[in-house]
Amino acid sequence: QDQVVESGGGTVQTGGSLTLSCAASEYIYATNCIFWFRQAPGEEREGVAAIYTGDGSTYYADSVKGRFTIARDNRKSTVYLQMNSLTPEDTAMYYCAAANRVALTQRPGGTWVCPPLTSNQGPATFRSWGQGIQVTVSS
């Protein structure tokens, strides 16, 4: 069954840290791209980070580079988002999403590349979304 389930959200003070988890079904986890998105009130949903579970290649939005780290545990089919130096601007609903494998591109050398973080978020690119989990950073 295609599903991803987020956990680990909550409230933290400015400057604090939080780790989110995304547990995926084995079928959609293997050799695929798993993304983290977020949506703040009144804002559009934006891509935050992504990882290719095959070789661990990672991708980050400029707004989180150096503060957030995406990682995977292949034995658990789980992707993590470690968030450090949090600010109130990071307050949002965070969503995990699994890419549609047809949206991945292959380099001439054989490695796979995830769709851009700014990709259209429709089913052609993403086959499964989590329910979302709230992260609140207090000032």
Phi, psi and omega in degrees: 000138181277112172202152171229142184227123180270153173205163173103001180290179179157198181246136181218155178278160177306134181090352182277183183230155178206146177239126176260149177238146176230107178267125183243154172294147186302324184297316183272349181279315190297135178041055181217173177255129176247133186244155164244129174242165172215153178220116176272157180304129178077004182245163174282154177289134183234148177285135183252312183200159178211158178216139173270117187291343180292306183241002177081009177301139185237157181219140183223146169287149182302327185293344183239355181303134181086347180245324182253147176227127176258138182213168183226156171231100185296332180292331182255001184051047186228139176245139182244151172233105177273121184243119180243164177050048184290145177234165177303334179292346176274355179296125184184170166274128181254134183238141171260143179216143175256133182290157167279122189301335179292345180275349177285151176242150182249130177284161179305328179283354177104349179285155182256146182239135179286154171301151180301154178297339180265011181299156169305138188265016180284178185294343177294334183254323184234126184263343183209136179235146172278175181284341182097153179217138186277134171237123180237127179248118182267147182271000000 
